[in-house]
Amino acid sequence: MTVITTLGPLLVALLFGYWVDIKFLSPKRVALGLEKLVYLILGLIGFSIGALDNLSEKLVVAGFQAFVLFSLVTLISLTALYCTGLRFGGAHAESQGNIPQASKRQALKDAAQTLAWVIAGILVGYIGKDWAMGVDQAVTGLLYILLLLVGCQLRQGNHRLKKMLLNKQAAIIAVTTIASTLFAGWLSGLILNLNWHQSLAVVSGFGWYSLSGILITGLGDPVLGTTAFLLDLGREIVALMLIPFFAKRSSHMSVGYSGATAMDFTLPMLSKFHGPEIVPVCIASGFIMSLLTPILIPLFLGMN
């Protein structure tokens, strides 16, 4: 699996939505489609987990590893991102007026709905394992549609690609997230007695759950692949839960913690709570991490 075969089609879908004016996709329909797709993909991912063979045995080992990795990645990354937000103006005070004043109750409701889709998917997958054929392909297809809609949203918002890809804030966020995540992975490896290159490979998904687990499993380590999948899925779910709270504090924290998915899966939520001005930062930051994921994972796993 190469950079072209993984990242390429996603970028093609994004650029197609950006360059081609599809009359049917009005701004209202695009926003509604993005919201619904997020939850549908979460349900399908949960289904894939529930349909795993020897689910309980794999979840015990992989789940413990993922918990340790997740805890350190969350603590170290958010601390680093909070500091860079203070130093480099990550609060985006100029766009605070566009942020909806969502109550804590509504934020908790959104978080509960996110978890409910995943749990429901796991239960259905556990009961109906025979239906699991083609779920991964379905998730991939839905991600393409998601990127196409994101491209439409960018065009409708008159965002310029050059400005998105040459974004100072995005570069700071991406570098901080990558460095802090890799450090957390190395530290977790010491605790879990994993080889340093294994622990670095696991965290190099940067939240891209639809790639990291599959890639590591395909490279010969299914348990470690499950760990990576759980880590990145957990990171994404927590990002969706915490974005409403981070929005009033630091865009560095919400965009950076969203990782590679800031350019697709968590983008609708980031745009909703930070305002449209955050979209170029999200795209550029997510692009950098998405580009590195299929490079770093094989690179680290190939080391001895």
N, C-alpha and C positions, 0 to 999 in steps of 0.2 A: 504494500500500500504506500503510495508516494504522495508528495505534496499536491501534484496535479490531480490525481484521482480522488483525493479527499476534499481538498480545499477548492479545487477548480470548479466543480459543478455548483458549489454553493455560491461562489463569486459570480458565475454565469447567471444564476437565478437572480441574484441581487442586482446585477447590471441590467438584465433584461427588464426587470420591473422599473428600474431607474430611467432607462432610455426609451422604452416603448410605452406610449400613452394608451392604456387599455380603458376605453370609455366606461365600461361596465363597472370598473373598480373606483367608485367614488370615495372621497375621504371617509365618509361615514361607514361604508362597507369595508374598507381597508381596516379601520380601527376595530370594527366588530370581528372581522376575520382573524386578526392578530390575537385578540383576547380569547376567542374560542379555541384557536389552534394550540395555544400554550397549554391549556388544560387537557386537550385531547392527547397531545404528545406525552404529557405526564402520565396519563392513564395507560397508554400503550407501553411506556417504559416500565411502569409497575407490573403490567401483565408479563413482560419479559422476565422480570425478577421472579415472579410467582411460578413461572413455568420451568425454572431451572431444575435439573435433576439433582437429587440429594440436597435439596434446598437448605434444610436445617444444618447439615454438616458444613456446607460451604459458608453459610452465613455466620456460623460461630467463629471460624478462623478469620474469614475475610471481614466480618463485621467488627471484630475487635481491632484488627489492623486499621480499618477505615476510621474507627472512632478515635484512635490515638492520632492518626494523621490529620483527621478533620479538626480535632481540638487544637493542635499546634498550628496548623495552617491558618485557622480562623483567628487565633490569638495574635500570632506574629504578623500576619498580613494586615489585619485591621489596625494594629498598633502602628505599623509602618505607614500605612495609607493615611491614617489620621494625622500623623506628623507631617507628611508631605502636603496634605491638604492645608494645614496651618501655615506651612512655609511658602507654598506656591499658590495660595488663594483658591483652594479646592471647594470653598463653600458656595462659590458662584452667587454671591450676594445680589448681582445685578438681575438675576432671573427668579429671585425668591418670590416675587409677586405673582408669578405664573404657577406656583406650586399649590395644588389643591390642599386645603386645610382638612385633610382626612383625620378623623378622630381615631384614638387608639382602638376603640371598639371596631371600627371599620377595618383597620389594619389587621387586627386579630381575626376578623371574619374572613378576610382575603387569605390569610395564612392557613386558617382551618380548611378553607375550600381547596387550597393547593394540596395540603396533606391528604385530604379526603379522596382526591382523584388518584393519588399514588397508591394509597391503601386499598381503594376499591379495585384498582388494576391488579395489585398483588393477589388479592383474594380470587378474582376471576381467573387469573393466570394459574393459580394453584389448583383450582377446581377443574379448569378446562385446559389441561396441558396439551391435549391433542389439537387444540385450535391455534397453537403457537406458530404454525408455519407462516412465514411471510411478515411477521410483526416488525422485525428489524428493517425490512425493505419499506414497510409502510411508514415507519418513523422517518426514514431517510427521505421518502417522497414528501412527507408533510413538512420536513425541514426546508426542502426546496421551495414549497409553496409559501412557507413562512418568510423566507428570504426574498421571494418575489414581492410579497406584500410590503416588506420593509423597504425595498427599492421604490415601490410606488409611493410610500409615505415620504421618502426622502425627496422624490421629484415634486410631489405635491407641496412640500414645505420649502421648495426652492433652495435646497442645500447643495453646495458644490462639492464634487468628489475631491478635487485638488485640495480644498481647504480642510476636508476631513482627514486626508492621508498625511498632510503636513501640519499636524496639530501638536503644539508644544505640550499642552496639558495632557493629551492622550499619551504622548511619549513618556512623560514623567510617571503617569499612572501605570503604564505597561511595564516599564523598567522596575518600578517599585514592587509591583505585584509579582513579577517573575523572580526577582532576587529574593524577596521575603518568602515566597512559596518554596523555592528550592532550598533555602536555608531551613525552613520548617521540615521539609522532607528529609534532609540530611540528619537533623536532630531526631526525628521520629525513627529513623533507621537504627540509630544507636539504642533507642529504648526497645524496639521490636526485634533486635538482633537480625535485621535485614542488611544485606550488602548495600553499601552506599549508592551504588548505581541502580539497584532495584528500587530503593525508596525514592530516588530522584526521578526515575521513570514513572512511578505511580503518580506523583504529584504534577507531572508535566502535562497532564490533560487540561489544567487550568479551568476546570469546570465543564469541559467538552465531553460529557458522559457518553454521547452517541459514538464517539471515536475511541477514547482512551481504553475502555474495557475490552472492546473488540480487538483493538490493535495489540494490546499486551497478551491477550489470550491467543491470538493468531501467531504471536512470536514464541509461544510454547509455555506459558505460565497461566493456566486458567484461574487458579486461586488468586494470584496477584491481579489478574485481569478483573475478577469480581471485586477485589478491594478497590481498584481504581474506579470501577463503575459506581460503587456505593459512595466512595469519597466525592466524586464529581457530581453525582445526583444529589447527595446531601448538601453539597456546597450550593448547588443551584436552587434547591428548595429553600434553604436558609436565606439566600440572597433575595429571593422573591418575598420572603417574609419580612426581611429587615429593611428593604429599600424604602418603604414609607417612613421609617424611623431615621434612617441615615439622611434622607432628603433635607432635613432641617439642620444637619450638622456638617456634612462633607460629601461632595460629589465624588471625591477620590475614594472614599470608603465604599460607596454603593457601586460605582462603575468598576473599580479595581477588584472588589470581591466577586463581582459577577464574572470576572475573568473573560475567557474566550466568548462566552455567550452574551456579552454586552452588545455584540453586533447583530444578534439574532433573537435568541430565546427570551432574554430578560430585557431586551430593548423596549418593548411596549410599556413595561412597568417603569423603566427608568425615564422614558419620555413623559409618562403620565405624571410622575411625582417631581421631576426636575424641570419639566418644561422642554419645548422643542430645541432650545439652545444646546442641550446636552447631547443631542443625537450625533453631531460630528465627532465629539469626544468618544462616545460609545463605539461608533463604527471603527474609528482609527485604533483605539486601544484593543478592542476585540479582534481586529484584523491582525495586529502584531502577534498576539498570543495564539490565534488560530493558525497562523503561518508557522509558528515555532513548534506547536504540539506534534505534528507528524514527523518532525525532524528530530526533536529531542528524545522522544520515547524510544525509537529504534536505536538512536545513538547511545543512550545510557544502557539499554538492555544488552547491547553488543559489547560492552566493556566487561572486563574480568578483574 
